[in-house]
Amino acid sequence: MSAAMSAEAKLKAAVVDRLFSSRIMDHDAVLVSELTVDNWAHRTDLVLANGRLWGFELKSERDSLARLPAQITSFSQHFEKFVLVVDEKFANRAEQLIKETSGTGLWVSTGNGKLIEKIRPSFRPLAKSNSISLMTVAELRKFLSKNGYRNIKDCKRAVLIELARCMTSKALADGARTAIKERFRKIHLDFIHQRTIGGSLSALPTLTRTTKKLVLAAPIRQSKMDMSLYPPIPKDHPNLIEAPSGPVIARVKS
């Protein structure tokens, strides 16, 4: 492992340990390493999906801040809470950069490896398009099906995206969070097991292990389509119930 990779790994392990020692981690939380967002434009160092979707961008002492302004802009739009974690030598510059983006948190790593929270992150609701972009095509189909849409098995991504735009922002954010948890839960659980054996640093390769390449629902240009082919849930449907994410059709037990 190179010195640069070692510095980044140690910083990531420190962030993981802080999350586990805080109330942020719960039994349903899932950690993800290096999640690509923004139509493959940026890769987040660490993601936490619990009741919110957290993104963490890490800058160790051996990193450069050249790409940081664009990363801050992107990650603050694709995560409900975003935290920038930097080595203390970057603290002043990082604080200046995040002033231009409201809600971004700042953690600083000191010389002894301790993390200090300089600025607490605040919640920022996700735009519909950003929530949709976090879901794969299969996850979009599953999400729409659970919310009452039918005849979508063979729909292409463009059609699924247009249908998803009809859902509420909250429902889409909940759907994105659930999709990420389900997609990465097995890797997360494997990491937890390895962490109990050798600690966070030695277990990191388990967390960064990837499976097959995923096809995300990238943004598309607005186009006209016949929405009558995919009617919304009728308000007088006999099985309509109010779920936390909005109205859904309850499944009939056979």
ZAMARGU-4260 file (C-alpha; in steps of 0.2 Angstrom, whole numbers, plus 5000, padded with zeros to 4 digits):
<rodrens>
0) 5000/5000/5000 | 5007/5017/4995 | 5009/5031/5008 | 4995/5041/5000 | 4983/5026/5000
5) 4989/5022/5018 | 4985/5040/5024 | 4968/5039/5015 | 4964/5022/5023 | 4968/5028/5040
10) 4957/5043/5039 | 4943/5033/5032 | 4945/5020/5046 | 4945/5035/5059 | 4928/5041/5051
15) 4921/5024/5052 | 4926/5022/5070 | 4918/5039/5074 | 4902/5034/5066 | 4901/5018/5076
20) 4905/5027/5092 | 4891/5040/5089 | 4872/5038/5088 | 4873/5040/5070 | 4875/5021/5067
25) 4859/5011/5070 | 4854/4993/5067 | 4847/4997/5050 | 4862/5008/5044 | 4873/5003/5029
30) 4890/5010/5025 | 4896/5011/5007 | 4914/5015/5001 | 4917/5024/4985 | 4899/5027/4978
35) 4899/5036/4961 | 4886/5049/4959 | 4881/5064/4947 | 4880/5053/4932 | 4897/5045/4936
40) 4906/5062/4937 | 4911/5061/4955 | 4915/5047/4968 | 4911/5049/4986 | 4924/5041/4998
45) 4911/5035/5011 | 4892/5035/5012 | 4881/5031/5026 | 4862/5027/5023 | 4852/5027/5039
50) 4837/5038/5042 | 4846/5051/5031 | 4858/5049/5017 | 4875/5055/5022 | 4890/5058/5011
55) 4908/5060/5017 | 4923/5067/5006 | 4940/5063/5014 | 4956/5073/5011 | 4971/5066/5019
60) 4988/5075/5021 | 4994/5068/5005 | 4979/5073/4995 | 4976/5089/4983 | 4961/5101/4985
65) 4961/5104/4966 | 4944/5095/4963 | 4936/5099/4979 | 4926/5114/4974 | 4917/5104/4961
70) 4915/5089/4973 | 4907/5100/4986 | 4895/5107/4974 | 4890/5089/4968 | 4890/5080/4984
75) 4880/5093/4994 | 4866/5090/4980 | 4866/5071/4981 | 4866/5069/4999 | 4854/5074/5013
80) 4869/5077/5024 | 4887/5080/5018 | 4903/5081/5028 | 4920/5086/5022 | 4934/5077/5032
85) 4951/5085/5030 | 4968/5084/5038 | 4972/5099/5049 | 4983/5107/5036 | 4968/5109/5025
90) 4956/5116/5038 | 4957/5134/5034 | 4955/5132/5015 | 4941/5119/5018 | 4931/5131/5029
95) 4932/5144/5016 | 4926/5133/5002 | 4911/5126/5011 | 4905/5143/5016 | 4899/5144/4998
100) 4888/5129/5001 | 4875/5130/5015 | 4873/5114/5026 | 4890/5106/5023 | 4899/5100/5038
105) 4917/5100/5042 | 4928/5087/5052 | 4946/5090/5055 | 4959/5076/5058 | 4972/5082/5071
110) 4990/5076/5072 | 4986/5062/5084 | 4972/5055/5073 | 4957/5063/5082 | 4943/5070/5073
115) 4935/5086/5078 | 4919/5092/5072 | 4921/5110/5067 | 4905/5113/5058 | 4889/5102/5060
120) 4880/5097/5044 | 4862/5102/5042 | 4849/5092/5032 | 4846/5097/5014 | 4831/5089/5005
125) 4836/5080/4989 | 4829/5086/4972 | 4818/5073/4963 | 4831/5071/4949 | 4845/5068/4961
130) 4836/5055/4971 | 4831/5046/4955 | 4849/5046/4949 | 4854/5036/4964 | 4843/5021/4959
135) 4847/5008/4946 | 4835/5004/4933 | 4830/4988/4942 | 4828/4998/4959 | 4817/5011/4950
140) 4805/4997/4943 | 4804/4990/4961 | 4801/5007/4968 | 4787/5011/4956 | 4779/4994/4958
145) 4778/4996/4976 | 4770/5013/4974 | 4756/5006/4963 | 4762/5007/4945 | 4759/4992/4934
150) 4764/4987/4916 | 4782/4993/4919 | 4791/4977/4917 | 4798/4981/4900 | 4799/5000/4902
155) 4815/5008/4897 | 4825/5019/4909 | 4818/5035/4901 | 4800/5030/4904 | 4804/5025/4922
160) 4812/5041/4926 | 4797/5051/4919 | 4785/5040/4930 | 4796/5043/4945 | 4795/5062/4943
165) 4776/5060/4947 | 4781/5054/4965 | 4784/5066/4979 | 4802/5072/4983 | 4800/5063/5000
170) 4795/5047/4993 | 4809/5047/4980 | 4822/5051/4994 | 4815/5037/5004 | 4816/5026/4989
175) 4834/5030/4985 | 4839/5027/5003 | 4831/5010/5004 | 4838/5005/4987 | 4856/5009/4993
180) 4854/5000/5009 | 4847/4984/5000 | 4861/4985/4986 | 4875/4986/4999 | 4869/4978/5014
185) 4878/4961/5012 | 4895/4970/5009 | 4891/4980/5024 | 4888/4965/5035 | 4904/4957/5029
190) 4913/4972/5034 | 4905/4972/5051 | 4911/4954/5054 | 4929/4958/5048 | 4929/4974/5059
195) 4925/4964/5075 | 4940/4953/5071 | 4953/4965/5066 | 4947/4983/5068 | 4941/4996/5055
200) 4957/4998/5046 | 4961/4980/5042 | 4942/4977/5037 | 4942/4991/5024 | 4946/4980/5009
205) 4930/4971/5013 | 4920/4987/5012 | 4928/4993/4996 | 4925/4976/4987 | 4913/4979/4973
210) 4902/4967/4963 | 4896/4969/4945 | 4895/4986/4937 | 4879/4995/4940 | 4868/5005/4928
215) 4861/5020/4936 | 4847/5030/4931 | 4856/5045/4924 | 4847/5061/4920 | 4839/5063/4903
220) 4831/5077/4893 | 4813/5081/4897 | 4802/5072/4883 | 4784/5070/4880 | 4776/5054/4884
225) 4758/5047/4885 | 4756/5046/4904 | 4739/5038/4902 | 4747/5022/4899 | 4754/5022/4917
230) 4739/5030/4927 | 4742/5036/4945 | 4734/5027/4959 | 4715/5031/4960 | 4710/5040/4976
235) 4695/5029/4978 | 4704/5013/4976 | 4697/5000/4989 | 4715/4995/4994 | 4723/5012/4995
240) 4732/5016/5011 | 4742/5031/5017 | 4761/5025/5019 | 4774/5037/5026 | 4780/5040/5008
245) 4763/5043/5001 | 4748/5034/4995 | 4751/5015/4990 | 4740/5000/4986 | 4740/4987/5000
250) 4744/4970/4994 | 4729/4958/4996 | 4734/4942/5006 | 4729/4926/4997
</rodrens>
